[in-house]
């Protein structure tokens, strides 16, 4: 058993390789570093967290009507823990949920669920006051009838002192109120900045001597040994190298199945390719909440989502085949391979970027889709390249949102998160296995120095520009 060391020392003799530097791999590296464990991260890209278009916590799963209450409660717990771990990555603005008249559903089930979630959030805060990361539990959500919005519409913005009403004011001004069912819901579902999360983690880990970040390094083979794993990888120059580790964590995102195949483990999973779009709307001068207009997925009336950033930039989803979803975008694994076969066109978009004509066409469709509920938004223009990626989903249920980690053998874990907030749960379960096996002490700890807010925001803005996105997407909201 590895003996506990003093603070600021690390555990020698137990080495872990993490394949993938997305949210899962990054969170794993942060937690492993906190426990003083020698860690190597292998990331094929140029930096941490450069993957799919994450834009919100999914605290409580409020964006979906179809997922189970159990999943919602899990996501709430995980989101609270994630905010505590990455406080600088949070965009503190609420989300408005609405259902259009033409939609056959309602918010009744969501509102009933929100009551349960508010109770759970209150319990978390009672257990630990540091869990109060989404405001007061009593203010977790508020209902707005049409009469409330009509009354808000005629008020002068500068005279409004209530915080919730301030967020709802631009919605009352511009949303087509006659097209909606009531009530509308304002809920403390916050945003999550991938750029600030990446910056906080990368700056922090750069100063940790026992964590090695290997960028532009692609793992090409894994072989199980008597006491762990041999990992073969290629560096930026294409040179091959090998390293020996005691434990292997597969956090390769939508390519997790590729590593499973190398390791010789079968696994059933889905992968879904999706994209979000960046629009610029210069005519607005107000702070907007995120707005979710529910709809039936895959139909022309699929859910529409408007996510605000500073300087008039917005991220757009539309759960239609013309916007966020794609033909043959959902694929599954086979008996022969744990890796679903993602269409080569979509892999090209992820790895090499989009053709500009396609960017403009899809972004314009996204603007049109949301403008049916917010007519003034027709004035918006293409604001940058899409945020695209492929989302892995363990098993066969495409509606699964709360998943974390699975194990094969004693020394292999795959972090199969669908939502970013599940990453912390996943690595904590891996650490529990380490403790149970006696590989690390339950009290092992290494104190990491976190960078200042200013340094995180500055680095995040640099990351955004380097990756071809507007700097605004890295700036704090709220």
Buried (B, 14 or more C-beta within 10 A) or exposed (E): EBEBBEEEBBBEEBBBBBBBBBBBBBBBBBBBBBBBBBBBBBBBBEBBBBBBBBBBBBBBBBBBBEBBBEBBBBBBBBBBBBBEBBBBBBBBBBBBBBBBEEBEBBBEEBBEBBEBBBEBBBEBBEEEEEBBBBBEBEBBBBBBEBEBBEEBBEEEEEEBEEEBBBBBBBBBBBBBBEBBBBBBBBBBBBBBBBBBBBBBBBBBBEEBEBBBBBBBBBBEBBEBEEEBBBBBBBEEEEEEEEBEBBBBBBBBBBBBBBBBBBBEBBBBBBBBBBBBBBBBBEEBEEBBBBBBBBBBBEEEBBBBBBBBBBEBBBBBBBBBBBBBBBEEBBBBBEEEBBBBBBBEEBBEBBEEEBEEEEBBBBBBBBBBBBBBBBEBBEBBEBBBBBBBBBBBBBEEEEEBBBBBBBEBEEBBBBBBBBBBBBBBBBBBBBBEBBBEEEBBBEEBBBEBEBBEEEBBBBBBBBBBBEBEBBBBBBBBBE
